[in-house]
């Protein structure tokens, strides 16, 4: 009984320390895209914001800056499907000013006269509004960034697919970070071990 109590205490302390260390750095964001004709995409990304570039540029994948990524495209004539982190070779996620990752990112003031997000036809449309884009690996059928905040599904010219424009990037709810999933698994394994030792 004392052995079990000691084990549970150590397990709780260990999980608490690992949870606070992993959740302090990683942030999961929900992303939505919209296109013409009912085409849309949704996805999520788990990032370490301290490792992403501030100025315009791309981060190659795999990277310790991005631990999870998934995009699901629907409503296009072609190129629909779900694509994971292994389908992409790089990501552009940057802004010329600081972003508050605890709230909706699209529309945040960047302090340069521009807001974060699509700015087509304005003085801010050449990167002054930052960028969020994905660049697919060849042969995976993954979508490809074509302009700032614009994603194009993998389509043939005759398919006439619509570009998908980012409409929302916000803190995710209900999407566990990979570290959290691992911690839950570790906790369940500890409980199973306790049950076995008692029997």
Buried (B, 14 or more C-beta within 10 A) or exposed (E): EEEEEEBEEEBEEBBEEBBEEBBEBBBBBBBBBBBEEEBBBBBBBBBBBEEBEEEBEBBEBEBEBBBBBBBEBEBBBBBBBEBEBEBBBBBBBBBBBEBEBEEBBBEBEBEEEBBBBBBEEEEBBEBBBBBBBBBBBEEBBBBBBEBBBBBBBBBEEEEEBBBBBBBBBBBBEEBBBEBBEEBEEBBEEBEEEBEEEEE
